Amino acid sequence: MKSLLLKAWKDPVWSKVISAGLIFIFAACFTWISGLWPEVKSILFYILSLFVYEVKIPVWALCLIVPFLVLLIPFIHSKIPDREPAFINYKSDQILGIDWSWNWSKPNYHNDKYSIRDLHPRCPDCKSSLEVNDYSGELVHCINDDCKWKWQQQGNFENRISHSSTLNSKVWNIIDRKIHNGEFKT
C-alpha cells in the first residue's frame, strides 16, 4: 500500500489529484472546527442561485433565437481569419538552376514550426524527376534519356556542391531566406 501511494505521488497527474484531495479535506476540517461552515454554505448556495435564476422567456422567442444562433456560428467562423502563414502556398521554385517542389508539415508535438517535407527536384526543361546520386560522377541528372539538360553549378571550385546533403541543405537555406525576406512567390 505504501509503495502504491509513493508511486502515485511521483506521477505528475495523480500527485495533483492527491494534493487537491488533501487540501479539500484540511479546508473542510478547518471550516467545521472554526465554525465558518454556515457562512461557507450560504456563499456556495448564493453562487448556485446565480446559475439557476428563473427567467421567463416566451416559447416563440426561443423558436426564433435558437435557429438564429445556430446559423450565426458558421458566419462568425468564416469571419475569423485563418492562422496559416502566407508562405504555406509557396511550394515550388527554381533554385540553383533546378525546379524544386515540396510540401509543408504543420507544427506538431515534435516541431513547433512549419517545416519542409518531400523536397523533390525536377528538370527545368522536360519537367521529369531528377536523380540526385552522390556516386555517379554527376550529382544531378535528368532521368529522361531524351533530355539534354545538364546541371551547371555556379561559383568557384571551393563552393561547389559535391554531396546530396549539401545540395538539400543549401536549397532549404534559400527557401528559408526567401520566406523571411518575403521574396517567395505563391
N, C-alpha and C positions, 0 to 999 in steps of 0.2 A: 504494500500500500504506500509506504514511504517513497520507494523508488518510482512508483507511478506518479505521485504528486510532484516529485522533483523533475521527472521527465516532462510533465505538463507545464511546470513553472518555467522551464527552459524554452518551451515552444513559444514563438512570438505571438500567436493568437491566443492560446489557452492561458498564458500568463496574464494577458489583459482581461480576459473573462474572469479569472480567479480574483485579480486585484479589484475589479469593479464589484464583484460579489462581496468581497471583504469590506470595501468602503461602504457599500449599501448596508451591510449588517451593523457595522460600527455606527453609522449615522442614525440608523433606526433605533439602536440601543441608546444612543446619546439623547435623541429627542424624547424617547419614552421616559428615561431616568430624569431628565431635566424638566419634564412637564410641558414641553413645547409641542407635543403631539396634537392637541386640539387646534393650535394655530396653523401647523403644517397641513393638517387635514382640511381646514377651511380654505387655505390658499389653493390646495390641489382641487377642491370642489369648485372654486371660483374659476380656475383655469379651464376645467372641464365644462363649466356652464357657458364659457365663451364659444366653445365648439358646437354646442348643441342648442344654441339660441333659436327659438322659433320665429320664423319669418313667413308671413302669408303671401304666397305668390299664386296668381290665377293659373289654371292649367293651360289656358290659351297662350299665356306669356311663355310658359315652359316649352310649348309646342313651336313657338317662333324662335326662341332664344337658342335652344339646343341645336337644331339644324344649322342655324346661322354660325354658331361657334364651331361646329364640325366642319363646315365649308370654309371658315376663316383660317383654319390651321394650315392647309396647303398653300393658301395665298401668302400667309406670313412666312412660311418655309421657303417659298420661291423668292421672296424679297431679301432673305438673308444671303449675303454674298458668299460664294464658295471660298473656302480657305486654301485651296490649292494654289501654289505659286504660279506665276505666269510662264515660267520655263518648262512646265510639265508637258507642253505640246512641242517642245524643242526635242525632236527625236532623230534628226538626221542632219548631216552637214558634210562638206568636203574639207577634210583636214589632212595636211601633208600630201596633197595630191590624190587622196583616196576618198571615195564616198563611204561614209560611216553611217550606220543606223544602230539605234539602241532603244531600250525601254527604261522606265524609271521604276525603282522599288520604293514604295511608300515607307515612311518612318514606321518602325515597329518596336517590339520589345528589345531587340538586339541592336538596333541602329536608330538614333533619334533624328537622322537627316534623310532626305531623299538620296538615293544612290543609283548609279548606272548599273544596269544589268543587260545581258545579251548584246554586248558590243560586237558588231558584225561589219567587216569590210566588204565593199562591193567595187567592182571595176567601174571607173568613170566613163569608159567607152561603151561597153556592152551590157553593163549592169549585172553581170554574173558575179557569183561569190568569188572572193579572192582567197587563195590559200596562203596562210602565214606559216612558213616552215623554217625553223631555225637551222636545219641540216641540209637543205637542198642547194645551197650556194646563193640562191636568190631568196631573200627574206619574204618578199611578197610577189606572187604572180597569179595571173588570171587562170581559172580552171577551164575556160573556154579555149579550145585549141585553135580556133579560127581568129581569135582576138590577138592583135599585135601590140597591145598596150604593155608598156614596161614602166615599172615604178622608178622614178628619178628622185633620189634623195637630194635634199638641199643642204647646204652647209659644207664645211671642210671636213677633212678626214677625222679630226678629233671628235666632231659632233655627230658622226654617222651613227645610225641606229643599226645595231648588229644582232639584236635579240627581240623576240616577240614580246617579252615582258616590258622591255624598254619602249617599244612602239606603243603598246597599250597604255603604259603609264604616261607617255607624252600626250597621247590622244585625250586621256582623262583630264590631264592638267589643262589642255587647251579648252576643252569643254567647260571645265570649272572656271577658267578665266573669262570665257565668253559670257557665262551666266552671271558672274559677279560684276562684269563691266557693262552688262546689258547689250552686248554685241550679237546675241543669238537671234536667229530668225525662226519663226514658227510656221 
